[in-house]
Amino acid sequence: MTQSLPGQRPAKEGAFRGRGGFPVVVVGAGPYGLSVAAHLRAAGVPVRIFGEVLGSWRHAMATGMFLKSTPAATDLSAPEPGGRLADFRRVHGEPELTELTPIPCDVFVRYRNSFAVHRPSGRW
């Protein structure tokens, strides 16, 4: 869920575009970079992400590792409903994780990769 800060006004159409409509550059394709890019794209801003989607998560984490965070703390920030980890698991026929369920890193990576590919279209 997204919220505006007190006194914050929505950006005007094209407010983030540089000369000639160049895209906003997001450096890093981790959870924060993917969230920022999703919000910019939903606002109609062209975005270019530099970095391999969750590269360090996919290549540097040992097989069989689990996240320390709970499912609710693992969600990316999406500009519209349907981008939570629970939504991803439901669409793929996987059971919802409870707050006491350890999250395998491979589940996290699959969710984040799908977010990067399919958001903010509203589909997985």
Sequence and secondary structure as in RCSB ss.txt:
>XXXX:A:sequence
MTQSLPGQRPAKEGAFRGRGGFPVVVVGAGPYGLSVAAHLRAAGVPVRIFGEVLGSWRHAMATGMFLKSTPAATD
LSAPEPGGRLADFRRVHGEPELTELTPIPCDVFVRYRNSFAVHRPSGRW
>XXXX:A:secstr
     TT     TTTT  GGG  EEEE  SHHHHHHHHHHHHTT  EEEES TTHHHHHHS TT EESS GGGS 
   SSTT SHHHHHHHTT     TTS EEHHHHHHHHHHHHHHTTTT  
